Amino acid sequence: MADTKISIKDVRYAAALAKIAVSEDEAVTLQSELDAIIGYVKQLDALETNGITPTYQVTGLSNVMRDDKVIEYGVSQAALLQNAPQSQDNQIKVPKVL
Amino acid sequence: MKTTIATLLADLGSGRTTAVKLVEEALRHLEEVQAAYNVSISTARERALEQARQVDEDRAAGKPLGLLAGVPFMAKDNFLTFGTTTTAAAKILEGFNAPYQSTAIERLEAQGAIMIAKANLDAFAHGSSTENSYYGPTKNPVDAARVPGGSSGGSAAAVALDIVPFALGTDTGGSIRQPASFTGTVGIKPTYGLVSRYGVVAMASSTDTIGVLTNTIDDAAVVINIIAGPDERDSTTLDQRSASYMPADNTLGKLKIGLVKEYMSDDVQPEVRQAILNRAGQLRNLGHTVEEVSIPSVATALAIYYIAVPAEISSNLSRYDGIKYGLSASEAASLDEVYGLSRDQGFMAENKRRILIGTYVLSSGYYDAYYRKAQIARTMLINEFKKTFEQYDMLLGPVSPTTAFKLGENTDDPLKMYLADIMTVAASLSGLPAFSLPSGADSQNLPIGLQIIGKQRDDALLFAVAKQLEEAE
């Protein structure tokens, strides 16, 4: 990994995964910026990390459970739909998928 | 002297003013300074005045009043609120009307506090200067040619300008502490999980923390007292909170305090270093022990942060798809184009950078090398803090290596901008409470912030020490 350089191809690949239609110009700028950032964070390569487990949650909580019952949050369907760019018959409308 | 919650409550109680007058005055003040400082994105005038009238009526009728009845405040525009839009300063959320309110806002409103306006921020809280806002940068009230810090720059400016006695902010890697430091205000990032994040636009869920900016320690403690505590709508909230965060309710013994050596290097502006040493001297005069302590892992914190946080951002921001709410590219002909074009048009450059870094470090073939490696390094950092806190009650250092930088100074170099967070991210990654306390100024009169960092859940202790330091200034 030591010689990893971010290429335009990497930027395009990440952008496709992230569903962002970046332009050609943007991809060029992003390539150098991402390369600098990834270059910086790669300093972690030097750490000796054998046998140490990763941390994803810092306060020790896990599997916080509650009763399996509906809690009324007071949010109406109409209030949610009024923010949708397109809706029809009380549903969010999307372009044809199939 | 800046206005405090206590003075406002006294004036309301004695009849010298009314809630309606306070709300009108705050909105007028905001309007006066808006062109010069760009503090706010929108106001909630009608709803605020309606609430104020209700408070005044209740007071006149002798009804029981909340702890903050009639006190105006502002919220960073990533808190979902009624009365105006919630945009997170992002184009993709332009015109978004929140269908519900965040828990923090609900708890404050239940005590009679009145949200008058939404404060500017870096879009989606991605930034350290409030220059990444779709609504333009906020200017520093101390020097309008400089940034107020970020991402809670609008909240900091609102408090520094004395528009409101408190403003809510969010801190994921320093976004409350650094603007507090740059504007000479008090900035409180509580323990991770102390305050519910329900109804706050998510950035990085493993470090996102709700807090407050104020001019005094007591005001900050009053607000945290109201908003802290478990919430069934946010399963990451801690089950326990302290009985009171008010300094007056907590007696403070003699503490052993560590001055973090890695935060006092030659890279730090000399006047900032001197201000921190002065504060260490004050703490010694108060009878505490202060000695230098080395925490080598903090040097890795920024690298960990800029892997772990973009990874979480890439996941959290996947919800902005041009379908459910927010901007939707009108020219899109297919579902894929709705996603791609809406996200390209709706995100700022910094949002895209972080999403793409996050996507990259999580992608097949790189996950172990970057994401997993960072989370292991995070364990090492947390372990080192734990070991340090076996010997020390609290830690000290600067909030930022410099005082406020100039607008545009770091915008061409994202990595340089990230370095502004170098002293704040370690506490974030470890879930530790960390406060920024105004601590003098440099030769150009730019404010300097002292950072105090405590053990998880030691927020009340930090408030007590902060009060001592406030009195020592």
Contacts between the chains, C-beta under 8 A, distances in Angstrom:
chain1	res1	chain2	res2	distance
A	1	B	369	4.9
A	6	B	360	7.5
A	10	B	360	6.6
A	11	B	356	6.6
A	13	B	363	7.4
A	14	B	356	4.6
A	14	B	359	4.3
A	14	B	360	4.6
A	14	B	363	6.7
A	15	B	356	6.2
A	15	B	359	7.9
A	17	B	359	5.0
A	17	B	363	6.4
A	18	B	314	6.2
A	18	B	318	7.6
A	18	B	343	7.5
A	18	B	355	5.1
A	18	B	356	6.1
A	18	B	359	4.5
A	19	B	318	7.8
A	19	B	321	7.5
A	19	B	336	7.5
A	19	B	339	4.1
A	19	B	340	5.5
A	19	B	343	5.9
A	20	B	340	6.3
A	20	B	343	4.6
A	20	B	344	5.3
A	20	B	347	6.9
A	20	B	352	6.0
A	20	B	355	6.7
A	20	B	356	7.4
A	21	B	337	7.4
A	21	B	340	3.3
A	21	B	341	5.3
A	21	B	343	7.2
A	21	B	344	4.4
A	22	B	344	6.1
A	22	B	352	6.9
A	23	B	344	7.5
A	26	B	344	8.0
A	26	B	349	8.0
A	26	B	352	7.5
A	29	B	349	8.0
A	30	B	352	7.0
A	30	B	353	6.6
A	30	B	356	6.3
A	33	B	353	5.9
A	33	B	414	5.3
A	33	B	415	7.8
A	34	B	353	6.9
A	34	B	356	6.2
A	34	B	357	6.1
A	34	B	360	7.0
A	36	B	414	7.3
A	36	B	415	4.9
A	37	B	306	6.2
A	37	B	353	7.4
A	37	B	357	5.9
A	37	B	414	6.5
A	37	B	415	5.7
A	37	B	418	7.3
A	38	B	357	7.1
A	38	B	360	7.2
A	38	B	361	8.0
A	38	B	370	7.9
A	40	B	302	7.9
A	40	B	303	6.4
A	40	B	306	7.1
A	40	B	415	5.8
A	40	B	418	7.8
A	41	B	303	4.4
A	41	B	304	8.0
A	41	B	306	5.3
A	41	B	307	5.2
A	41	B	361	8.0
A	41	B	370	7.0
A	41	B	374	7.4
A	42	B	303	7.8
A	43	B	300	7.2
A	43	B	303	5.2
A	44	B	300	6.3
A	44	B	303	5.2
A	44	B	304	6.9
A	44	B	307	7.5
A	44	B	373	5.3
A	44	B	374	6.2
A	44	B	377	5.2
A	45	B	369	7.9
A	45	B	373	7.5
A	47	B	300	6.8
A	47	B	373	7.5
A	47	B	376	7.8
A	47	B	377	5.6
A	47	B	380	7.1
A	49	B	373	6.5
A	49	B	376	4.5
A	49	B	377	6.8
A	49	B	380	7.3
A	52	B	376	5.0
A	52	B	379	5.3
A	52	B	380	6.2
A	53	B	376	7.1
A	53	B	379	6.2
A	54	B	372	5.7
A	54	B	375	3.4
A	54	B	376	4.9
A	54	B	378	7.0
A	54	B	379	6.2
A	55	B	375	5.7
A	55	B	376	8.0
A	55	B	378	4.8
A	55	B	379	4.5
A	55	B	382	5.9
A	56	B	206	6.4
A	56	B	375	6.1
A	57	B	206	6.6
A	57	B	236	8.0
A	58	B	192	5.7
A	58	B	206	6.7
A	58	B	207	8.0
A	58	B	382	6.8
A	58	B	429	7.5
A	58	B	430	6.1
A	58	B	431	3.5
A	58	B	456	7.7
A	59	B	191	7.6
A	59	B	192	5.8
A	59	B	193	5.0
A	59	B	236	7.6
A	59	B	238	6.2
A	59	B	431	5.5
A	59	B	456	6.4
A	61	B	193	7.3
A	61	B	235	7.6
A	61	B	236	6.5
A	61	B	238	7.9
A	64	B	235	4.0
A	64	B	236	7.6
A	66	B	232	6.4
A	66	B	235	7.6
A	71	B	232	7.0
A	71	B	233	7.8
A	73	B	100	6.2
A	73	B	233	7.5
A	74	B	100	6.7
A	75	B	99	4.9
A	75	B	100	4.9
A	76	B	99	7.3
A	79	B	97	7.8
A	79	B	99	3.8
A	79	B	100	7.9
A	80	B	99	5.3
A	82	B	97	6.7
A	83	B	96	6.0
A	83	B	97	6.2
A	83	B	99	7.1
A	83	B	324	7.4
A	83	B	325	3.7
A	83	B	326	7.4
A	84	B	323	7.4
A	84	B	324	6.1
A	84	B	325	6.0
A	85	B	322	6.7
A	85	B	323	7.1
A	85	B	325	7.6
A	85	B	326	7.7
A	85	B	327	7.9
A	85	B	328	3.6
A	86	B	328	7.4
A	92	B	323	6.3
A	92	B	324	6.2
A	94	B	323	5.6
A	94	B	335	6.0
A	94	B	338	7.4
A	95	B	332	7.1
A	95	B	333	7.4
A	95	B	334	5.8
A	95	B	335	4.8
A	95	B	338	6.1
A	96	B	334	7.9
A	96	B	335	7.6
A	97	B	335	5.6
